[in-house]
Amino acid sequence: MDTPVEDLSFEDALKELESIVHRLETGEATLDGSIQLYERGDKLRQRCAERLDQAQAKIEAIRLDAEGRPTGTRPFAPA
């Protein structure tokens, strides 16, 4: 939990966020500890959302012609 959120990979941020959620759900932290966990969890959630947005921006969809043959790519547009 000492690693800056900005330095975490998506997978590491998600794993830590899941751990924080578990700790908050079980009530094993003090009130002050819970507040700190919540604040860290919010930063991790934002980091994960940013990384997903970046990944989505890089995805390309394959364009097909009328007969279903690939003709190129275009930027991904979510449905």
KABELSUL-V870428 format. One record per pair of residues at least 12 apart in sequence whose ideal C-beta (glycine too) atoms are under 10 Angstrom apart, sorted by the first residue. I is the first residue (numbers start at 0). J is the second residue. If there is no record, write none. Layout:
BEGIN
I&J  I&J
END
This chain:
BEGIN
0&15  0&18  0&19  0&35  0&36  0&39  0&43  2&15  3&42  3&46  4&16  4&39  4&41  4&42  4&43  4&44  4&45  4&46  4&47  5&42  5&46  5&49  6&46  7&42  7&43  7&46  7&47  7&50  8&46  8&50  9&46  9&47  9&48  9&49  9&50  9&51  9&53  9&54  10&47  10&50  11&43  11&46  12&42  12&43  12&44  12&45  12&46  12&47  12&49  12&50  13&43  13&44  13&46  13&47  13&50  14&43  15&39  15&40  15&43  15&46  15&47  16&39  16&40  16&41  16&42  16&43  16&44  16&46  16&47  17&40  17&43  18&36  18&40  18&43  19&33  19&35  19&36  19&37  19&38  19&39  19&40  19&41  19&43  19&44  20&36  20&37  20&40  20&43  20&44  22&36  22&40  23&36  23&37  23&40  54&75  55&74  55&75  55&76  55&77  56&74  56&75  57&74  57&75  58&72  58&74  58&75  58&76  58&77  59&71  59&72  59&73  59&74  59&75  60&72  60&73  60&74  60&75  60&76  61&73
END
